[in-house]
Amino acid sequence: MKIFLKDALATQDLGIILGQTLKANTVILLEGDLGSGKTTLVQGLGKGLDIDEPIVSPTFTIINEYTQARLPLYHLDLYRLETAEIIGLNLDTYWDGIEVVPGIVAIEWAQRMPYKPDAYIAIHLSNESESQHLDEVNSVARAAKIVPFNCTLDEKILALSKEHNCS
């Protein structure tokens, strides 16, 4: 399913709905170019999980853990890592809840992963000129292509697709 998002606030709102509806052990694999809204979506996810502290990109820290919330959020950024370094992170310990409290795992630059969990939600964010979906001609919108793999999406997410007249 594809959802058109008119601005960064709409991207954050999508994250809020995800944060309010997802269950523990959910993995979100985020893909998209620089500036496409991956961190913005995770900031909304944090708000939906009732995280009070600021959500910042873990580009240099690799992993940020936010544990004071409805569910823990494990936010990872693989942008600067090589395959061997990614393997060394033992990502499965996060999505299997081994050594950490089960929560939501959001991974930016997921296309760099040499392996994936058995179940996940793939979200590809892109900047698109879609004047038929916006009030202003030639406006730039974000598009979020959401594909669940071995899992289901909450009705609130499915309703967004219908509201935004997308498939």
Backbone hydrogen bonds in HBPLUS format (Angstrom, degrees):
<---DONOR---> <-ACCEPTOR-->    atom                        ^
c    i                          cat <-CA-CA->   ^        H-A-AA   ^      H-
h    n   atom  resd res      DA  || num        DHA   H-A  angle D-A-AA Bond
n    s   type  num  typ     dist DA aas  dist angle  dist       angle   num
A0146-ILE N   A0001-MET O   2.76 MM 145  5.41 157.3  1.81 162.8 169.0     1
A0003-ILE N   A0144-ALA O   2.89 MM 141  5.16 158.4  1.94 138.3 145.2     2
A0144-ALA N   A0003-ILE O   2.79 MM 141  5.16 163.2  1.82 152.5 158.3     3
A0005-LEU N   A0142-ARG O   2.67 MM 137  4.97 175.1  1.67 153.7 155.0     4
A0142-ARG N   A0005-LEU O   2.85 MM 137  4.97 160.5  1.89 163.1 158.6     5
A0011-THR N   A0007-ASP O   3.13 MM   4  6.53 147.8  2.24 145.0 154.6     6
A0012-GLN N   A0008-ALA O   2.88 MM   4  6.19 155.9  1.94 149.5 155.9     7
A0013-ASP N   A0009-LEU O   2.83 MM   4  6.10 150.3  1.91 145.3 154.3     8
A0014-LEU N   A0010-ALA O   3.04 MM   4  6.30 149.7  2.14 141.7 148.4     9
A0015-GLY N   A0011-THR O   3.18 MM   4  6.54 155.4  2.25 143.7 150.0    10
A0016-ILE N   A0012-GLN O   2.89 MM   4  6.27 147.2  2.00 147.0 156.8    11
A0017-ILE N   A0013-ASP O   3.05 MM   4  6.38 163.0  2.08 153.2 155.7    12
A0018-LEU N   A0014-LEU O   3.02 MM   4  6.32 159.5  2.06 149.4 155.5    13
A0019-GLY N   A0015-GLY O   2.84 MM   4  6.07 163.6  1.86 152.1 156.6    14
A0020-GLN N   A0016-ILE O   2.93 MM   4  6.18 144.7  2.05 148.9 158.6    15
A0021-THR N   A0017-ILE O   3.11 MM   4  6.22 134.0  2.33 142.7 153.8    16
A0021-THR N   A0018-LEU O   3.11 MM   3  5.27 135.9  2.31 100.6 112.7    17
A0022-LEU N   A0018-LEU O   2.88 MM   4  5.73 152.9  1.95 164.8 165.9    18
A0025-ASN N   A0103-GLY O   2.72 MM  78  5.21 138.8  1.88 127.5 137.3    19
A0105-VAL N   A0026-THR O   2.90 MM  79  6.29 165.4  1.93 161.2 165.9    20
A0121-ILE N   A0027-VAL O   2.85 MM  94  6.25 155.5  1.91 157.8 166.1    21
A0028-ILE N   A0105-VAL O   2.71 MM  77  6.07 165.9  1.73 167.9 171.3    22
A0107-ILE N   A0028-ILE O   2.90 MM  79  6.24 168.6  1.91 174.4 177.8    23
A0029-LEU N   A0121-ILE O   2.86 MM  92  6.13 157.0  1.92 144.9 152.7    24
A0123-ILE N   A0029-LEU O   2.86 MM  94  6.09 168.9  1.88 159.7 159.4    25
A0030-LEU N   A0107-ILE O   2.81 MM  77  5.76 165.5  1.83 154.1 157.3    26
A0109-TRP N   A0030-LEU O   3.03 MM  79  5.98 116.6  2.45 138.7 154.2    27
A0110-ALA N   A0030-LEU O   3.06 MM  80  5.63 167.7  2.08 150.5 151.8    28
A0031-GLU N   A0123-ILE O   2.94 MM  92  6.29 159.4  1.98 156.8 158.1    29
A0125-LEU N   A0031-GLU O   2.87 MM  94  6.23 165.4  1.89 158.5 155.3    30
A0036-SER N   A0033-ASP O   3.13 MM   3  5.46 146.0  2.26 138.8 133.6    31
A0041-LEU N   A0037-GLY O   2.90 MM   4  6.03 156.4  1.96 149.4 154.3    32
A0042-VAL N   A0038-LYS O   3.11 MM   4  6.45 155.7  2.17 145.4 152.0    33
A0043-GLN N   A0039-THR O   2.83 MM   4  6.11 146.0  1.95 148.1 158.0    34
A0044-GLY N   A0040-THR O   3.12 MM   4  6.46 152.3  2.20 145.3 151.7    35
A0045-LEU N   A0041-LEU O   2.91 MM   4  6.24 152.0  1.99 144.5 153.3    36
A0046-GLY N   A0042-VAL O   2.89 MM   4  6.18 154.2  1.96 147.7 153.2    37
A0047-LYS N   A0043-GLN O   3.10 MM   4  6.46 151.6  2.19 141.7 149.1    38
A0048-GLY N   A0044-GLY O   2.88 MM   4  6.20 157.5  1.93 154.3 160.7    39
A0049-LEU N   A0045-LEU O   3.00 MM   4  6.28 129.4  2.26 140.0 153.8    40
A0049-LEU N   A0046-GLY O   3.14 MM   3  5.01 133.0  2.37  92.5 105.5    41
A0051-ILE N   A0046-GLY O   2.89 MM   5  5.18 169.4  1.90 152.0 151.0    42
A0050-ASP N   A0047-LYS O   3.01 MM   3  4.97 160.0  2.05 105.1 110.6    43
A0070-ARG N   A0049-LEU O   3.01 MM  21  5.39 168.4  2.02 162.6 162.3    44
A0062-ILE N   A0058-PRO O   2.65 MM   4  4.89 139.4  1.81 142.4 144.6    45
A0077-ASP N   A0062-ILE O   2.97 MM  15  5.23 148.0  2.07 143.7 150.4    46
A0064-ASN N   A0075-HIS O   2.84 MM  11  5.16 161.0  1.87 149.7 156.2    47
A0075-HIS N   A0064-ASN O   2.89 MM  11  5.16 169.3  1.90 164.6 162.7    48
A0066-TYR N   A0073-LEU O   2.86 MM   7  5.08 166.7  1.88 156.1 160.0    49
A0073-LEU N   A0066-TYR O   2.83 MM   7  5.08 159.3  1.87 144.4 151.3    50
A0104-ILE N   A0072-PRO O   2.85 MM  32  6.23 163.2  1.88 163.0 161.8    51
A0074-TYR N   A0104-ILE O   2.82 MM  30  6.17 165.2  1.84 166.2 171.2    52
A0106-ALA N   A0074-TYR O   2.87 MM  32  6.17 160.3  1.91 154.2 160.8    53
A0076-LEU N   A0106-ALA O   2.85 MM  30  6.20 168.3  1.86 163.3 167.2    54
A0108-GLU N   A0076-LEU O   2.78 MM  32  6.05 172.4  1.79 155.3 153.0    55
A0078-LEU N   A0108-GLU O   3.15 MM  30  6.22 170.7  2.15 142.9 145.0    56
A0081-LEU N   A0078-LEU O   3.14 MM   3  5.39 165.2  2.16 116.3 120.8    57
A0085-GLU N   A0082-GLU O   3.02 MM   3  5.33 120.6  2.39 105.7 120.5    58
A0086-ILE N   A0082-GLU O   3.02 MM   4  6.34 152.0  2.10 154.3 163.2    59
A0087-ILE N   A0083-THR O   2.95 MM   4  6.24 161.6  1.98 157.0 161.7    60
A0088-GLY N   A0084-ALA O   3.04 MM   4  6.23 150.2  2.14 139.0 147.1    61
A0089-LEU N   A0086-ILE O   3.07 MM   3  5.29 151.4  2.15 104.4 113.2    62
A0090-ASN N   A0087-ILE O   3.17 MM   3  5.83 164.3  2.19 118.3 122.9    63
A0093-THR N   A0090-ASN O   2.93 MM   3  5.87 160.6  1.97 128.3 133.3    64
A0094-TYR N   A0091-LEU O   2.87 MM   3  5.52 147.6  1.97 117.8 126.7    65
A0095-TRP N   A0091-LEU O   3.39 MM   4  6.90 157.2  2.45 149.5 154.2    66
A0096-ASP N   A0092-ASP O   2.83 MM   4  5.60 146.6  1.94 143.8 151.7    67
A0098-ILE N   A0093-THR O   2.88 MM   5  4.55 131.2  2.12 126.7 139.6    68
A0097-GLY N   A0094-TYR O   3.29 MM   3  5.20 150.2  2.39  96.3 105.0    69
A0112-ARG N   A0109-TRP O   3.09 MM   3  6.02 168.2  2.10 125.0 128.2    70
A0113-MET N   A0110-ALA O   2.95 MM   3  5.43 168.5  1.96 119.9 123.5    71
A0120-TYR N   A0149-PHE O   2.98 MM  29  5.29 153.2  2.06 142.3 150.8    72
A0149-PHE N   A0120-TYR O   2.74 MM  29  5.29 162.3  1.77 178.6 174.0    73
A0122-ALA N   A0147-VAL O   2.84 MM  25  5.09 166.5  1.86 151.1 146.4    74
A0147-VAL N   A0122-ALA O   2.80 MM  25  5.09 165.7  1.82 153.2 158.0    75
A0124-HIS N   A0145-LYS O   2.90 MM  21  5.10 161.0  1.94 146.1 150.2    76
A0145-LYS N   A0124-HIS O   2.90 MM  21  5.10 171.8  1.91 147.7 148.6    77
A0126-SER N   A0143-ALA O   2.96 MM  17  5.30 148.3  2.06 147.3 155.7    78
A0143-ALA N   A0126-SER O   2.75 MM  17  5.30 152.5  1.83 151.4 158.7    79
A0128-GLU N   A0141-ALA O   2.56 MM  13  5.24 175.9  1.57 172.2 173.5    80
A0141-ALA N   A0128-GLU O   2.68 MM  13  5.24 171.1  1.68 163.4 161.5    81
A0133-HIS N   A0130-GLU O   2.88 MM   3  5.59 161.9  1.92 123.7 129.8    82
A0134-LEU N   A0131-SER O   3.22 MM   3  5.09 162.8  2.25 101.9 107.2    83
A0157-ILE N   A0154-ASP O   3.02 MM   3  5.51 131.2  2.27 110.6 122.1    84
A0158-LEU N   A0154-ASP O   3.20 MM   4  6.60 162.0  2.23 151.0 156.2    85
A0159-ALA N   A0155-GLU O   2.81 MM   4  5.96 149.8  1.90 146.8 155.1    86
A0160-LEU N   A0156-LYS O   3.25 MM   4  6.46 140.7  2.42 132.7 141.4    87
A0160-LEU N   A0157-ILE O   3.10 MM   3  5.19 125.7  2.41  97.0 110.7    88
A0163-GLU N   A0159-ALA O   2.87 MM   4  6.17 157.8  1.92 154.1 160.8    89
A0164-HIS N   A0160-LEU O   2.96 MM   4  6.10 152.2  2.04 150.6 156.8    90
A0166-CYS N   A0161-SER O   3.10 MM   5  5.46 177.9  2.10 163.2 163.0    91
A0165-ASN N   A0162-LYS O   3.13 MM   3  5.00 161.7  2.17 103.5 107.0    92
